[in-house]
Amino acid sequence: MRILLAAFVIMLAGFASAKENDRYVGYYYPEVGSQEDFARIIADTPFASRDVRVNFVTTITKAQLEAPESPRFVLFTKGGDSDTLIMLALDDDIFKTLYRARALMAQLTSNIRGTAFFRQQKLEVAGTFYDMLQMMQFKRLVISDGETWAHQVNFSSGE
């Protein structure tokens, strides 16, 4: 009986932990329906703090708001260390499918390859948007159309 009770307590602890990790489900995005792991470590980079991650999102948001057209997606961070990046569609077409969301990731890759940082690191050919998020030590990225689906990318720390 004690073994059964212990197993039940462990199961409840695991369930509570999973609920904590997904506390944004139902508020910012629907249940995550698919996941992938991104474990490639392309370059050694210095420690990236919470401030670096928040500043990254603030810079993108500022550029979006200064552009003549309205933003089609929003980026924001969550978590105590701002290590969860959420990318949410603001219209019904941009992330209509996961494939369209991945196409946006490819476009963002093209944009970051031209940055001074990527050129200095000699990553302008091989580096991707996911590599940049990995280097900034995000733990996960959640991409969603904001209505019907959400996809999660888990970043490995390489440890």
DSSP file (Angstrom, degrees, kcal/mol; ACC not computed):
  #  RESIDUE AA STRUCTURE BP1 BP2  ACC     N-H-->O    O-->H-N    N-H-->O    O-->H-N    TCO  KAPPA ALPHA  PHI   PSI    X-CA   Y-CA   Z-CA
    1    1 A M     >        0   0    0      0, 0.0     4,-2.5     0, 0.0     5,-0.2   0.000 360.0 360.0 360.0 -40.1    0.0    0.0    0.0
    2    2 A R  H  >  +     0   0    0      2,-0.2     4,-2.9     1,-0.2     5,-0.2   0.887 360.0  52.3 -63.7 -38.3    2.9    2.4    0.8
    3    3 A I  H  > S+     0   0    0      2,-0.2     4,-2.6     1,-0.2    -1,-0.2   0.919 110.3  48.0 -63.5 -43.2    4.4    1.7   -2.6
    4    4 A L  H  > S+     0   0    0      2,-0.2     4,-2.1     1,-0.2    -2,-0.2   0.914 113.1  47.8 -63.2 -43.2    1.2    2.5   -4.3
    5    5 A L  H  X S+     0   0    0     -4,-2.5     4,-2.3     2,-0.2    -2,-0.2   0.910 112.1  49.5 -64.3 -42.6    0.8    5.7   -2.3
    6    6 A A  H  X S+     0   0    0     -4,-2.9     4,-2.5     1,-0.2    -2,-0.2   0.908 110.6  50.2 -62.7 -42.4    4.4    6.7   -3.0
    7    7 A A  H  X S+     0   0    0     -4,-2.6     4,-2.3     1,-0.2    -1,-0.2   0.891 110.5  50.3 -62.6 -39.2    3.9    6.1   -6.7
    8    8 A F  H  X S+     0   0    0     -4,-2.1     4,-2.5     2,-0.2    -2,-0.2   0.912 110.4  49.0 -65.5 -42.9    0.7    8.2   -6.6
    9    9 A V  H  X S+     0   0    0     -4,-2.3     4,-2.3     2,-0.2    -2,-0.2   0.908 112.1  48.7 -63.3 -42.5    2.5   11.1   -4.9
   10   10 A I  H  X S+     0   0    0     -4,-2.5     4,-2.3     2,-0.2    -1,-0.2   0.903 111.0  50.7 -63.5 -41.3    5.4   11.0   -7.4
   11   11 A M  H  X S+     0   0    0     -4,-2.3     4,-2.3     1,-0.2    -2,-0.2   0.916 110.9  48.3 -63.1 -43.2    2.8   11.0  -10.3
   12   12 A L  H  X S+     0   0    0     -4,-2.5     4,-2.8     2,-0.2    -2,-0.2   0.887 110.0  52.2 -64.7 -38.5    1.0   14.0   -8.8
   13   13 A A  H  X S+     0   0    0     -4,-2.3     4,-2.3     2,-0.2    -1,-0.2   0.917 110.5  48.1 -63.3 -42.5    4.4   15.8   -8.4
   14   14 A G  H  X S+     0   0    0     -4,-2.3     4,-2.4     2,-0.2    -2,-0.2   0.893 112.0  49.6 -63.6 -40.1    5.2   15.1  -12.0
   15   15 A F  H  X S+     0   0    0     -4,-2.3     4,-2.4     2,-0.2    -2,-0.2   0.916 111.2  48.7 -65.1 -43.8    1.8   16.4  -13.1
   16   16 A A  H  X S+     0   0    0     -4,-2.8     4,-2.2     2,-0.2    -2,-0.2   0.895 111.4  50.6 -63.3 -39.4    2.1   19.5  -11.0
   17   17 A S  H  X S+     0   0    0     -4,-2.3     4,-2.1     2,-0.2    -2,-0.2   0.921 110.7  48.2 -64.5 -43.8    5.6   20.1  -12.5
   18   18 A A  H  X S+     0   0    0     -4,-2.4     4,-1.3     1,-0.2    -2,-0.2   0.896 110.8  51.7 -63.1 -40.0    4.2   19.7  -16.1
   19   19 A K  H  < S+     0   0    0     -4,-2.4     3,-0.2     1,-0.2    -1,-0.2   0.903 108.2  52.0 -62.7 -41.0    1.3   22.1  -15.3
   20   20 A E  H >< S+     0   0    0     -4,-2.2     3,-1.3     1,-0.2    -2,-0.2   0.908 107.9  51.3 -62.0 -42.4    3.8   24.7  -14.0
   21   21 A N  H 3< S+     0   0    0     -4,-2.1     3,-0.2     1,-0.3    -1,-0.2   0.786 115.9  42.0 -65.6 -26.7    5.8   24.4  -17.2
   22   22 A D  T >< S+     0   0    0     -4,-1.3     3,-1.7    -3,-0.2    -1,-0.3  -0.068  71.6 126.8-110.5  32.2    2.7   25.0  -19.3
   23   23 A R  T <  S+     0   0    0     -3,-1.3    -1,-0.2     1,-0.3    -2,-0.1   0.654  71.4  59.6 -67.2 -11.9    1.1   27.7  -17.2
   24   24 A Y  T >>>S+     0   0    0     -3,-0.2     4,-2.7    -4,-0.1     3,-1.8   0.598  78.4 109.2 -89.8 -12.0    0.8   29.9  -20.3
   25   25 A V  B <45S+a   29   0A   0     -3,-1.7     6,-0.1     1,-0.3    -3,-0.0  -0.445  86.5  17.1 -64.2 132.6   -1.4   27.3  -22.1
   26   26 A G  T 345S+     0   0    0      3,-3.3    -1,-0.3    -2,-0.2    -2,-0.1   0.284 125.7  59.5  87.2 -11.4   -4.9   28.6  -22.4
   27   27 A Y  T <45S+     0   0    0     -3,-1.8    -2,-0.2     2,-0.4    -3,-0.1   0.760 124.0   7.5-110.0 -53.0   -3.8   32.2  -21.6
   28   28 A Y  T  <5S+     0   0    0     -4,-2.7    -3,-0.2     1,-0.3    -4,-0.1   0.751 134.5   0.3 -99.5 -31.5   -1.3   33.0  -24.4
   29   29 A Y  B   <S-a   25   0A   0     -5,-1.2    -3,-3.3    59,-0.0    -2,-0.4  -0.975  76.9 -94.9-154.1 160.9   -1.6   30.0  -26.7
   30   30 A P        -     0   0    0      0, 0.0     3,-0.1     0, 0.0   118,-0.1  -0.187  68.3 -56.5 -73.1 173.5   -3.5   26.7  -27.0
   31   31 A E        -     0   0    0      1,-0.1   119,-0.5    -6,-0.1     2,-0.4  -0.194  63.0-105.5 -50.0 135.0   -2.1   23.4  -25.9
   32   32 A V  E     -b  150   0B   0      1,-0.2   119,-0.2   117,-0.1    -1,-0.1  -0.536  39.9-179.6 -67.4 121.6    1.3   22.6  -27.4
   33   33 A G  E     +     0   0B   0    117,-2.5     2,-0.3    -2,-0.4   118,-0.2   0.626  61.6  24.5-101.3 -16.6    0.6   19.9  -30.0
   34   34 A S  E     -b  151   0B   0    116,-1.0   118,-2.5     2,-0.0     2,-0.3  -0.993  61.9-171.5-148.6 153.2    4.1   19.3  -31.4
   35   35 A Q  E     -b  152   0B   0     -2,-0.3     2,-0.3   116,-0.2   118,-0.2  -0.958   4.4-172.8-141.2 157.4    7.7   19.7  -30.1
   36   36 A E  E     -b  153   0B   0    116,-2.0   118,-2.9    -2,-0.3     2,-0.4  -0.980  20.2-129.9-146.1 155.3   11.2   19.5  -31.4
   37   37 A D  E     -b  154   0B   0     -2,-0.3     2,-0.6   116,-0.2   118,-0.2  -0.884  10.4-163.1-107.2 137.4   14.6   19.7  -29.8
   38   38 A F  E     +b  155   0B   0    116,-3.3   118,-2.2    -2,-0.4    -2,-0.0  -0.947  23.3 156.8-119.6 107.9   17.4   22.0  -30.9
   39   39 A A        +     0   0    0     -2,-0.6     2,-0.2   116,-0.2    -1,-0.1   0.439  25.7 123.6-113.4  -2.8   20.7   20.8  -29.5
   40   40 A R        -     0   0    0      1,-0.1     2,-0.7     2,-0.0   116,-0.1  -0.419  42.7-161.1 -68.0 131.1   23.3   22.1  -31.8
   41   41 A I        +     0   0    0     -2,-0.2     3,-0.1     1,-0.1    -1,-0.1  -0.939  15.4 172.8-109.5 106.4   25.9   24.3  -30.2
   42   42 A I        +     0   0    0     -2,-0.7     2,-0.3     1,-0.2    -1,-0.1   0.729  61.3   8.1 -91.1 -24.0   27.4   26.3  -33.0
   43   43 A A  S    S-     0   0    0     88,-0.1     2,-0.5     2,-0.0    -1,-0.2  -0.991  71.3-111.7-156.9 146.4   29.7   28.7  -31.1
   44   44 A D        +     0   0    0     -2,-0.3    91,-0.0    -3,-0.1    -3,-0.0  -0.692  45.1 178.0 -76.4 127.8   30.9   29.3  -27.6
   45   45 A T        -     0   0    0     -2,-0.5     3,-0.1    90,-0.0    -2,-0.0  -0.926  31.4 -97.1-130.8 157.0   29.4   32.5  -26.4
   46   46 A P        -     0   0    0      0, 0.0    -1,-0.0     0, 0.0     0, 0.0  -0.230  61.5 -70.5 -66.9 163.3   29.5   34.5  -23.2
   47   47 A F        -     0   0    0      1,-0.1     2,-0.6    90,-0.0    89,-0.1  -0.297  48.1-145.0 -54.5 130.3   26.8   34.0  -20.6
   48   48 A A        -     0   0    0     87,-0.1    -1,-0.1    -3,-0.1     2,-0.1  -0.905  17.4-154.3-103.0 121.8   23.6   35.6  -21.8
   49   49 A S     >  -     0   0    0     -2,-0.6     4,-1.8     1,-0.1     3,-0.2  -0.288  32.7 -99.2 -88.4 173.8   21.6   37.2  -19.0
   50   50 A R  H  > S+     0   0    0      1,-0.2     4,-2.7     2,-0.2     5,-0.2   0.888 123.9  58.3 -56.4 -41.2   17.9   37.9  -18.6
   51   51 A D  H  > S+     0   0    0      1,-0.2     4,-2.7     2,-0.2    -1,-0.2   0.872 102.8  52.3 -60.6 -38.1   18.7   41.5  -19.6
   52   52 A V  H  > S+     0   0    0     -3,-0.2     4,-2.1     2,-0.2    -1,-0.2   0.929 111.8  46.1 -63.0 -45.0   20.1   40.3  -22.9
   53   53 A R  H  X S+     0   0    0     -4,-1.8     4,-1.9     2,-0.2    -2,-0.2   0.919 114.8  46.3 -65.7 -43.6   17.0   38.3  -23.7
   54   54 A V  H  X S+     0   0    0     -4,-2.7     4,-2.6     1,-0.2    -2,-0.2   0.913 112.2  51.0 -65.4 -42.2   14.6   41.1  -22.7
   55   55 A N  H  X S+     0   0    0     -4,-2.7     4,-2.6    -5,-0.2    -1,-0.2   0.882 106.8  55.2 -62.8 -38.8   16.7   43.7  -24.7
   56   56 A F  H  X S+     0   0    0     -4,-2.1     4,-2.0     2,-0.2    -1,-0.2   0.940 112.1  42.4 -57.6 -49.3   16.6   41.4  -27.8
   57   57 A V  H  X S+     0   0    0     -4,-1.9     4,-2.7     1,-0.2    -2,-0.2   0.895 113.4  52.6 -67.6 -40.1   12.8   41.2  -27.7
   58   58 A T  H  X S+     0   0    0     -4,-2.6     4,-2.6     1,-0.2    -1,-0.2   0.900 108.6  50.9 -61.8 -41.3   12.5   44.9  -26.9
   59   59 A T  H  X S+     0   0    0     -4,-2.6     4,-2.1     2,-0.2    -2,-0.2   0.919 112.5  45.2 -63.7 -44.8   14.7   45.8  -29.9
   60   60 A I  H  X S+     0   0    0     -4,-2.0     4,-2.5     2,-0.2    -2,-0.2   0.925 113.7  49.9 -64.7 -44.0   12.6   43.6  -32.3
   61   61 A T  H  X S+     0   0    0     -4,-2.7     4,-2.5     1,-0.2    -2,-0.2   0.916 110.0  50.5 -61.7 -43.5    9.3   45.0  -30.9
   62   62 A K  H  X S+     0   0    0     -4,-2.6     4,-1.7     1,-0.2    -1,-0.2   0.921 110.8  49.2 -60.5 -44.5   10.5   48.6  -31.3
   63   63 A A  H  X S+     0   0    0     -4,-2.1     4,-0.9     1,-0.2    -1,-0.2   0.901 111.1  50.4 -62.7 -40.7   11.5   47.9  -34.9
   64   64 A Q  H >< S+     0   0    0     -4,-2.5     3,-0.5     1,-0.2    -2,-0.2   0.919 111.4  47.4 -62.4 -43.3    8.1   46.4  -35.6
   65   65 A L  H 3< S+     0   0    0     -4,-2.5    -1,-0.2     1,-0.2    -2,-0.2   0.761 110.7  52.0 -72.8 -24.2    6.3   49.3  -34.1
   66   66 A E  H 3< S+     0   0    0     -4,-1.7    -1,-0.2    -5,-0.2    -2,-0.2   0.632  89.9  98.5 -84.1 -14.6    8.4   51.9  -36.1
   67   67 A A  S << S-     0   0    0     -4,-0.9    -3,-0.0    -3,-0.5     0, 0.0  -0.375  84.1-120.3 -71.4 152.8    7.7   50.1  -39.4
   68   68 A P  S    S+     0   0    0      0, 0.0     2,-0.2     0, 0.0    -1,-0.1   0.800  94.1  64.2 -67.2 -28.0    5.0   51.6  -41.6
   69   69 A E  S    S-     0   0    0      1,-0.1    -2,-0.1    -5,-0.1     3,-0.1  -0.626  95.8 -99.6 -95.9 157.3    2.9   48.4  -41.5
   70   70 A S        -     0   0    0     -2,-0.2    -1,-0.1     1,-0.1    -5,-0.1  -0.440  47.1 -97.2 -70.5 144.9    1.3   46.8  -38.5
   71   71 A P        -     0   0    0      0, 0.0    -1,-0.1     0, 0.0     3,-0.1  -0.322  25.5-158.7 -61.3 144.8    3.2   43.9  -36.9
   72   72 A R  S    S+     0   0    0      1,-0.2    18,-3.2    -3,-0.1    19,-0.7   0.570  76.0  21.6-100.6 -13.6    1.9   40.5  -38.0
   73   73 A F  E     -C   89   0B   0     16,-0.3     2,-0.4    17,-0.2    16,-0.2  -0.975  69.4-140.1-147.4 160.7    3.4   38.7  -35.0
   74   74 A V  E     -C   88   0B   0     14,-2.6    14,-2.5    -2,-0.3     2,-0.4  -0.947   7.6-156.4-123.7 144.4    4.5   39.5  -31.5
   75   75 A L  E     +C   87   0B   0     -2,-0.4     2,-0.3    12,-0.2    12,-0.2  -0.955  22.2 157.9-115.3 138.2    7.5   38.3  -29.5
   76   76 A F  E     -C   86   0B   0     10,-1.9    10,-3.1    -2,-0.4     2,-0.3  -0.984  30.2-127.6-154.6 157.5    7.6   38.3  -25.7
   77   77 A T  E     -C   85   0B   0     -2,-0.3     2,-0.3     8,-0.2     8,-0.2  -0.739  22.3-178.6-105.9 154.1    9.5   36.5  -23.0
   78   78 A K  E     +C   84   0B   0      6,-2.2     6,-1.9    -2,-0.3     5,-0.4  -0.911  36.1  69.0-141.0 168.4    8.1   34.7  -19.9
   79   79 A G  S >  S-     0   0    0     -2,-0.3     3,-1.9     3,-0.2     5,-0.1  -0.023  90.0 -78.4  98.6 154.9    9.6   32.9  -17.0
   80   80 A G  T 3  S+     0   0    0      1,-0.3    -1,-0.1     2,-0.1   -30,-0.0   0.821 136.1  35.4 -57.0 -34.0   11.6   34.2  -14.0
   81   81 A D  T 3  S-     0   0    0     -3,-0.1    -1,-0.3   -32,-0.0   -28,-0.1   0.220 111.9-116.9-102.8  13.1   14.7   34.4  -16.2
   82   82 A S  S <  S+     0   0    0     -3,-1.9    -3,-0.2     1,-0.1    -2,-0.1   0.902  71.8 138.8  51.2  44.2   12.8   35.5  -19.3
   83   83 A D        +     0   0    0     -5,-0.4    56,-3.0    55,-0.1    57,-1.6   0.318  43.8  79.7-104.7   7.1   14.0   32.2  -20.9
   84   84 A T  E     -Cd  78 140B   0     -6,-1.9    -6,-2.2    55,-0.2     2,-0.5  -0.974  65.4-160.6-110.4 121.8   10.8   31.3  -22.7
   85   85 A L  E     -Cd  77 141B   0     55,-2.7    57,-2.7    -2,-0.5     2,-0.5  -0.898   4.2-163.0-102.5 127.6   10.3   33.1  -25.9
   86   86 A I  E     -Cd  76 142B   0    -10,-3.1   -10,-1.9    -2,-0.5     2,-0.5  -0.940   5.7-170.2-112.6 130.5    6.7   33.2  -27.2
   87   87 A M  E     -Cd  75 143B   0     55,-3.1    57,-2.3    -2,-0.5     2,-0.4  -0.969  13.7-178.8-122.3 113.3    6.0   34.1  -30.8
   88   88 A L  E     -Cd  74 144B   0    -14,-2.5   -14,-2.6    -2,-0.5    57,-0.2  -0.939  25.6-121.7-123.4 132.4    2.3   34.6  -31.5
   89   89 A A  E     -C   73   0B   0     55,-2.2   -16,-0.3    -2,-0.4   -17,-0.1  -0.394  12.7-163.6 -68.0 144.6    0.5   35.5  -34.7
   90   90 A L  S    S+     0   0    0    -18,-3.2     2,-0.3    -2,-0.1   -17,-0.2   0.398  74.1  40.3-108.6  -1.6   -1.5   38.7  -34.8
   91   91 A D  S    S-     0   0    0    -19,-0.7     4,-0.5    54,-0.0    -2,-0.0  -0.878  87.2-108.8-137.9 174.1   -3.5   37.8  -37.9
   92   92 A D  S    S+     0   0    0     -2,-0.3    53,-0.0     1,-0.2    -3,-0.0   0.490 107.0  45.6 -84.4  -3.1   -5.1   34.7  -39.3
   93   93 A D  S >  S+     0   0    0      2,-0.1     3,-1.6   -21,-0.1     4,-0.3   0.797  90.6  70.1-110.3 -35.6   -2.6   34.1  -42.2
   94   94 A I  T 3  S+     0   0    0      1,-0.3     3,-0.2   -22,-0.1    10,-0.2   0.887 118.5  20.2 -59.9 -43.3    1.0   34.5  -41.0
   95   95 A F  T 3  S+     0   0    0     -4,-0.5    -1,-0.3     1,-0.2    50,-0.1  -0.170  79.1 134.9-115.2  38.2    1.1   31.3  -38.9
   96   96 A K  S <  S+     0   0    0     -3,-1.6     2,-0.3    48,-0.1    -1,-0.2   0.847  81.1  15.8 -56.0 -32.0   -1.9   29.6  -40.5
   97   97 A T  S  > S-     0   0    0     -4,-0.3     4,-1.7    -3,-0.2     3,-0.2  -0.923  81.1-113.5-135.1 162.0    0.4   26.5  -40.5
   98   98 A L  H  > S+     0   0    0     -2,-0.3     4,-2.5     1,-0.2     5,-0.2   0.831 117.1  61.3 -62.0 -32.1    3.5   25.4  -38.8
   99   99 A Y  H  > S+     0   0    0      1,-0.2     4,-1.8     2,-0.2    -1,-0.2   0.897 103.5  48.0 -63.0 -40.3    5.2   25.5  -42.3
  100  100 A R  H  > S+     0   0    0     -3,-0.2     4,-1.7     2,-0.2    -1,-0.2   0.877 110.4  52.2 -67.6 -36.7    4.4   29.2  -42.6
  101  101 A A  H  X S+     0   0    0     -4,-1.7     4,-1.8     1,-0.2    -2,-0.2   0.908 108.8  50.1 -64.8 -40.9    5.8   29.8  -39.1
  102  102 A R  H  X S+     0   0    0     -4,-2.5     4,-2.0     1,-0.2    -1,-0.2   0.849 105.9  56.8 -66.2 -32.8    9.0   27.9  -40.1
  103  103 A A  H  X S+     0   0    0     -4,-1.8     4,-2.0     2,-0.2    -1,-0.2   0.893 105.6  50.6 -64.5 -38.2    9.2   30.1  -43.2
  104  104 A L  H  X S+     0   0    0     -4,-1.7     4,-2.8     2,-0.2    -2,-0.2   0.893 106.6  54.6 -64.8 -38.2    9.2   33.1  -41.0
  105  105 A M  H  X S+     0   0    0     -4,-1.8     4,-2.0     1,-0.2    24,-0.4   0.896 107.8  50.4 -60.6 -38.9   12.0   31.5  -38.9
  106  106 A A  H  X S+     0   0    0     -4,-2.0     4,-2.0     2,-0.2    -1,-0.2   0.895 109.9  49.8 -65.3 -39.8   14.0   31.2  -42.2
  107  107 A Q  H  X S+     0   0    0     -4,-2.0     4,-1.8     2,-0.2    -2,-0.2   0.915 110.4  49.5 -65.2 -42.4   13.3   34.9  -43.0
  108  108 A L  H  X S+     0   0    0     -4,-2.8     4,-2.4     1,-0.2    -1,-0.2   0.860 107.0  56.9 -64.1 -34.6   14.5   35.8  -39.5
  109  109 A T  H  X S+     0   0    0     -4,-2.0     4,-1.9     1,-0.2    -1,-0.2   0.933 105.1  50.9 -59.8 -46.1   17.6   33.7  -40.1
  110  110 A S  H  X S+     0   0    0     -4,-2.0     4,-0.6     1,-0.2    -2,-0.2   0.898 110.9  49.7 -58.4 -40.7   18.4   35.8  -43.2
  111  111 A N  H >< S+     0   0    0     -4,-1.8     3,-0.9     1,-0.2    -1,-0.2   0.911 111.2  46.5 -66.3 -43.2   18.1   38.9  -41.2
  112  112 A I  H >< S+     0   0    0     -4,-2.4     3,-1.6     1,-0.2     6,-0.4   0.771  99.0  69.1 -75.5 -23.1   20.3   37.9  -38.3
  113  113 A R  H 3< S+     0   0    0     -4,-1.9    -1,-0.2     1,-0.3    -2,-0.2   0.765  96.8  55.4 -64.2 -22.5   23.1   36.6  -40.6
  114  114 A G  T << S+     0   0    0     -3,-0.9    -1,-0.3    -4,-0.6    -2,-0.2   0.478  84.5 110.6 -88.3  -1.8   23.7   40.2  -41.6
  115  115 A T  S <> S-     0   0    0     -3,-1.6     4,-2.1    -4,-0.1     5,-0.2  -0.367  77.8-120.6 -74.0 154.3   24.3   41.4  -38.1
  116  116 A A  H  > S+     0   0    0      1,-0.2     4,-2.9     2,-0.2     5,-0.2   0.883 112.1  56.9 -59.0 -39.8   27.8   42.4  -36.9
  117  117 A F  H  > S+     0   0    0      1,-0.2     4,-2.0     2,-0.2    -1,-0.2   0.938 108.3  45.0 -59.9 -47.7   27.7   39.7  -34.2
  118  118 A F  H  4>S+     0   0    0     -6,-0.4     5,-3.3     1,-0.2     6,-0.6   0.874 114.1  49.8 -66.7 -35.9   27.1   36.9  -36.7
  119  119 A R  H ><5S+     0   0    0     -4,-2.1     3,-1.2     3,-0.2    -1,-0.2   0.923 110.6  49.7 -66.7 -43.0   29.8   38.2  -39.0
  120  120 A Q  H 3<5S+     0   0    0     -4,-2.9    -2,-0.2     1,-0.3    -1,-0.2   0.859 112.7  47.1 -63.0 -35.4   32.3   38.5  -36.2
  121  121 A Q  T 3<5S-     0   0    0     -4,-2.0    -1,-0.3    -5,-0.2    -2,-0.2   0.465 113.0-122.0 -83.6  -1.8   31.5   35.0  -35.1
  122  122 A K  T < 5S+     0   0    0     -3,-1.2     4,-0.2    -4,-0.3    -3,-0.2   0.891  78.0 123.3  58.7  42.7   31.8   33.8  -38.7
  123  123 A L     >< +     0   0    0     -5,-3.3     4,-2.5    -6,-0.1    -4,-0.2   0.239  27.1 110.3-111.9   9.5   28.3   32.5  -38.6
  124  124 A E  T  4 S+     0   0    0     -6,-0.6    -1,-0.1     1,-0.2    -5,-0.1   0.672  89.0  33.4 -65.8 -15.2   26.9   34.4  -41.5
  125  125 A V  T  4 S+     0   0    0     -3,-0.2    -1,-0.2    -7,-0.2    -2,-0.1   0.798 131.0  27.2-102.5 -41.6   26.6   31.3  -43.6
  126  126 A A  T  4 S+     0   0    0     -4,-0.2    -2,-0.2   -13,-0.1    -3,-0.1   0.712  94.0 100.8 -98.9 -23.1   25.8   28.5  -41.1
  127  127 A G     <  -     0   0    0     -4,-2.5     2,-0.3    -9,-0.1   -14,-0.1  -0.319  49.3-168.5 -71.3 147.7   24.0   30.4  -38.2
  128  128 A T     >  -     0   0    0      1,-0.1     4,-2.0   -16,-0.1     5,-0.1  -0.774  39.5-101.7-125.5 171.1   20.2   30.3  -37.9
  129  129 A F  H  > S+     0   0    0    -24,-0.4     4,-2.2    -2,-0.3     5,-0.2   0.895 124.9  53.4 -58.6 -41.2   17.6   32.1  -35.8
  130  130 A Y  H  > S+     0   0    0      1,-0.2     4,-2.7     2,-0.2    -1,-0.2   0.893 105.0  54.3 -62.7 -39.5   17.5   29.0  -33.6
  131  131 A D  H  > S+     0   0    0      1,-0.2     4,-2.7     2,-0.2    -1,-0.2   0.917 108.0  50.2 -58.9 -42.1   21.3   29.2  -33.1
  132  132 A M  H  X S+     0   0    0     -4,-2.0     4,-1.8     2,-0.2    -2,-0.2   0.920 111.0  47.4 -63.5 -43.5   20.9   32.8  -32.0
  133  133 A L  H  <>S+     0   0    0     -4,-2.2     5,-2.2     1,-0.2    -1,-0.2   0.899 111.8  51.7 -64.0 -39.0   18.2   31.9  -29.5
  134  134 A Q  H ><5S+     0   0    0     -4,-2.7     3,-1.5     1,-0.2    -2,-0.2   0.922 108.8  50.1 -60.5 -45.5   20.4   29.0  -28.3
  135  135 A M  H 3<5S+     0   0    0     -4,-2.7    -1,-0.2     1,-0.3    -2,-0.2   0.808 107.0  54.5 -65.4 -30.2   23.3   31.4  -27.8
  136  136 A M  T 3<5S-     0   0    0     -4,-1.8    -1,-0.3    -5,-0.2    -2,-0.2   0.415 117.0-119.0 -83.7   3.3   21.1   33.8  -25.8
  137  137 A Q  T < 5 +     0   0    0     -3,-1.5     2,-0.2     1,-0.2    -3,-0.2   0.822  50.4 166.6  63.2  37.6   20.3   30.8  -23.6
  138  138 A F      < -     0   0    0     -5,-2.2    -1,-0.2     1,-0.1   -54,-0.2  -0.601  27.6-152.8 -70.1 143.8   16.5   30.7  -24.2
  139  139 A K  S    S-     0   0    0    -56,-3.0    16,-2.6     1,-0.3     2,-0.3   0.784  70.2  -0.9 -88.2 -31.3   15.2   27.4  -22.9
  140  140 A R  E     -dE  84 154B   0    -57,-1.6   -55,-2.7    14,-0.2     2,-0.4  -0.997  52.4-148.4-157.6 156.7   12.3   27.2  -25.2
  141  141 A L  E     -dE  85 153B   0     12,-2.3    12,-3.1    -2,-0.3     2,-0.5  -0.997  13.4-162.2-124.4 130.2   10.4   28.9  -28.0
  142  142 A V  E     -dE  86 152B   0    -57,-2.7   -55,-3.1    -2,-0.4     2,-0.4  -0.975   6.5-169.9-115.4 123.8    6.7   28.5  -28.4
  143  143 A I  E     +dE  87 151B   0      8,-3.0     8,-2.9    -2,-0.5     2,-0.3  -0.929  14.9 166.9-111.5 133.6    5.2   29.5  -31.8
  144  144 A S  E     -dE  88 150B   0    -57,-2.3   -55,-2.2    -2,-0.4     6,-0.2  -0.998  47.5-138.7-148.7 150.4    1.5   29.7  -32.2
  145  145 A D        -     0   0    0      4,-1.3   -50,-0.1    -2,-0.3     5,-0.1   0.498  53.9-122.0 -79.3  -4.4   -1.2   31.0  -34.5
  146  146 A G  S    S+     0   0    0      3,-0.6     4,-0.1     1,-0.1   -58,-0.1   0.560  95.5  49.0  77.7   8.1   -2.9   32.1  -31.3
  147  147 A E  S    S+     0   0    0      2,-0.3    -1,-0.1  -117,-0.0     3,-0.1   0.552 118.0   7.7-139.9 -54.5   -6.0   30.1  -32.0
  148  148 A T  S    S+     0   0    0      1,-0.2     2,-0.3  -118,-0.1  -117,-0.1   0.691 113.0  27.1-118.8 -22.7   -5.7   26.4  -32.9
  149  149 A W        -     0   0    0   -119,-0.1    -4,-1.3  -117,-0.0    -3,-0.6  -0.974  45.2-169.5-145.2 156.9   -2.1   25.2  -32.6
  150  150 A A  E     -bE  32 144B   0   -119,-0.5  -117,-2.5    -2,-0.3  -116,-1.0  -0.989   8.2-162.7-143.5 141.9    1.2   25.8  -30.7
  151  151 A H  E     -bE  34 143B   0     -8,-2.9    -8,-3.0    -2,-0.3     2,-0.4  -0.975   9.2-151.6-126.4 138.2    4.6   24.3  -31.4
  152  152 A Q  E     -bE  35 142B   0   -118,-2.5  -116,-2.0    -2,-0.4     2,-0.5  -0.933   5.9-161.8-117.8 133.9    7.5   24.2  -29.0
  153  153 A V  E     -bE  36 141B   0    -12,-3.1   -12,-2.3    -2,-0.4     2,-0.5  -0.966  13.5-153.9-109.8 121.6   11.2   24.2  -29.7
  154  154 A N  E     -bE  37 140B   0   -118,-2.9  -116,-3.3    -2,-0.5     2,-0.5  -0.851   6.9-148.8 -98.5 126.3   13.3   23.1  -26.7
  155  155 A F  E     -b   38   0B   0    -16,-2.6     2,-0.3    -2,-0.5  -116,-0.2  -0.827   7.9-141.9 -99.1 128.6   16.9   24.4  -26.6
  156  156 A S        -     0   0    0   -118,-2.2   -19,-0.1    -2,-0.5   -16,-0.0  -0.617   6.1-144.4 -84.9 145.4   19.6   22.2  -25.1
  157  157 A S        -     0   0    0     -2,-0.3    -1,-0.1   -20,-0.1  -118,-0.1   0.559  36.4-122.6 -85.7  -7.9   22.3   23.9  -23.0
  158  158 A G              0   0    0      1,-0.1  -117,-0.1  -117,-0.0    -2,-0.0   0.533 360.0 360.0  80.2   5.5   24.9   21.4  -24.3
  159  159 A E              0   0    0      0, 0.0    -1,-0.1     0, 0.0    -3,-0.0   0.441 360.0 360.0 -92.0 360.0   25.7   20.4  -20.7
